[in-house]
Every structure is written in structure tokens, then in C-alpha cells.
């Protein structure tokens, strides 16, 4: 069987996310105050691997909710990194964003085909609903999940129902004295390389 050339050219898809111990990425109303409080206990200069991760990506896709959170920060946190906001409900982006930010209603596969054709090699996928959409299509290659020592009891989950099991292989795991536990997982199956 001849491999699909489009599949070979698609960017590698990676997730880097923090969750509460009970698996939530935000409160039900989207607030991440619990994460801000936890980050206040992190020593200055410690980024829990985010800098190294970010240095290895050349584009970012985020969902509408994640965009709304990032857009509310005092400054745009992604510099000149190309960012694609994935939304079927947004009609336009707010004014004042860098020209590297674009809006798309494409499917995950269509986005990857376009980004691959443009030469992108590693896509950072951010936002619970978007991560679930990419997982459902077998497009996530690796996930770095940092568990923060707090129970929220309710909120927006990182994961949800899937049509089939998604097998994972532990790449590495580490912990810090301030309670964060981080695991990096390779997704097995059709999406792994």
C-alpha cells in the first residue's frame, strides 16, 4: 500500500496543557484563577518545560474559548508565532492582534493539509474542545499534561467521550516540589509516527 503523500507532509501535532487533579482545564465559566494561584507558588525562572516545548513548534491552533482567555491577557502571549483560531461561530477577529493571527473554520485535517503545504512541521494544539476534535480524528501525536494539585469538582474537562480507545505510551514523567506532576505521552495508533 502506498502511503498518502498528504499524510506524510502533515505537521506533527502536540499538546501542552495543565489540568486540575480531577481533569479540568478551566472552571465552568472559563476562568483559570486556580491555575494562576498554583503558578504563584512556582519559583521564578521555572517554566515546567514550556519554553523548550514552545521552541519546538512553528504554529499554534487554538479553540475560541482558549483564544478569548489569551486575548484577555495584558499582552498577546505568542509573539510572532503563527496562531490559527479555530471557530465555526466567530465571524471576525478583534482588532489589534498581530498579523500572524488568523481565523479558520476548517476541519482539523484541512488545517493540517494547509499548514503542511506551507512548510509547518509542528503544530501546538490548545483548548479542550480542539484537542478532543484532533484526537477524534487520530491527529494528536504527543501530549504533555501537567497535573496541578487542586480539585475543582466541576469545570471544562480536557477529555470527553471518544468513538474508540486512544492508546498512549509514556515517554517521560517528572514532578516538582511545589506539587506539579508532568507526564509526556506519545499517542499510539494511526496518529503516531
ABEGO torsion letter per residue (X at the ends): XBBBAAAAABBBBBBBBBBBAAGBABBAAGBAAAAAAAAAABBBGBAGGAAAAAAABABBBBBAAAAAAAAABABBAAEABBBBBBBAABABBBBGBBAABBBBABBAAAAAAAAAAAGBABBBBBEAAAAAAAAAAGABABBBBBBBBBBAGBEBBABBBBABBBBBBBABBBBBAAGBBBBBBBBBEAABX
